[in-house]
Amino acid sequence: MEVLFIVFLFIFGLIFGSFFNVVGLRVPKEEPFANDRSRCPACSKELAWYELIPVISFMLQGGKCRSCKSKISLLYPTVELFTGILFVLCYMQLGFQLELLTALLFISMLMIIFVSDIRYMLIPNKILLFFLPAFIILRIIIPLEPWWSSVAGALAGSGIIFVIILLSRGGMGAGDMKLFFLLGIVLGTKKVLLAFFFACLFGAVIGIILMLLKIIRRKQPVPFGPYIVAAAVITYFYGEQIIHWYFLKF
């Protein structure tokens, strides 16, 4: 029975991952997505249902549009696959409890932000405002220990980014600051600080590698959102263990 539920949750994640692609790509451009059919971005042909099966359609079509043979971005199957995997991870880590709803919503928000920021270098206010009330309500129903950790985390997370924006004169965006406010609500004080550390670490290491490979140039603007997303996922699931290990070792 549990295996069937895991398979169902994975498929559920694949389907929602496809939807998160649409939301992340259309909301920043203020395009409708609720009643508008998906189209090929190259030739604008309306896609049939069998061209929209998460991951499978991409593989069967060889990563190309059936009509114009233009390459389909790897972003689509990547987001679909990772959403499915992360939905399963939510259940494997939490089981059947109310916090599972928080985890699924958290992953949903992060995947939409990943798409939006990697494509447009933008974290839409509409997405953050949509999830904000849900996270506040869930943290009231399922408070962290101590209960004020969500409030302190929101202030600490957004406060750090605010200071960086002031000192660097735009080195980070207001979207990052607002995102860390939400992360603080969900993660709490210790974990949001850990998430900030990991995001900076990932950004620095990957940035250096990309510069050495001459994929990006020095001082070239790059999206920071994907690093925040990776850091937030790791910290949400494994933050307590990492913090515990750190204090034991040091």
Secondary structure, DSSP 4 states (H G I P E B T S, - for coil): -HHHHHHHHHHHHHHHHHHHHHHHHHGGGT---SS---B-TTT-PBPPGGG-STTHHHHHTTTB-TTT-PBPPTHHHHHHHHHHHHHHHHHHHH-SSTHHHHHHHHHHHHHHHHHHHHHHS---HHHHHHHHHHHHHHHHHS--SSTTHHHHHHHHHHHHHHHHHHHHTSSS-HHHHHHHHHHHHHH-HHHHHHHHHHHHHHHHHHHHHHHHTTSS-TT-----HHHHHHHHHHHHHHHHHHHHHHHHH-
